[in-house]
Amino acid sequence: MPGLKAALNLLGYDVGLPRPPLAPVADAVLPSLREALAQFKEIPA
């Protein structure tokens, strides 16, 4: 769920953070996720 919420947030959908006990995706992972999503849609910076 954290990865899905992070991806949706990158796409511009405000879905918030995952509920505890799940933690949000680490900031270090976001560039890789943005790159992976870019093949499907242009991601806002």
C-alpha positions in Angstrom: 0.0 0.0 0.0 2.8 2.5 0.7 4.2 2.2 -2.8 0.8 2.6 -4.4 0.0 5.7 -2.4 3.4 7.1 -3.2 2.8 6.4 -6.9 -0.6 8.1 -6.8 0.8 11.1 -5.0 3.5 11.4 -7.8 0.7 11.3 -10.4 -1.0 14.2 -8.7 -3.6 12.4 -6.7 -3.7 13.5 -3.0 -4.3 10.2 -1.3 -2.3 11.0 1.8 0.0 8.7 3.8 -0.5 5.1 4.7 -2.1 4.4 8.0 0.0 2.9 10.8 1.6 0.5 11.3 2.7 1.0 7.6 5.3 3.6 6.9 5.5 5.9 3.9 8.0 5.1 1.1 11.5 6.5 1.9 12.4 9.6 0.0 15.4 7.8 -1.5 13.0 5.5 -3.4 10.9 8.3 -5.0 13.2 9.0 -7.9 13.2 5.3 -8.9 9.4 5.2 -8.6 9.1 8.4 -10.7 11.4 6.9 -13.4 9.3 3.7 -13.5 6.1 5.6 -13.8 7.5 7.9 -16.5 7.2 5.2 -19.1 3.4 5.3 -18.7 2.8 9.0 -18.2 4.7 12.3 -17.8 5.1 12.8 -14.1 5.0 16.4 -12.7 8.3 17.4 -11.0 
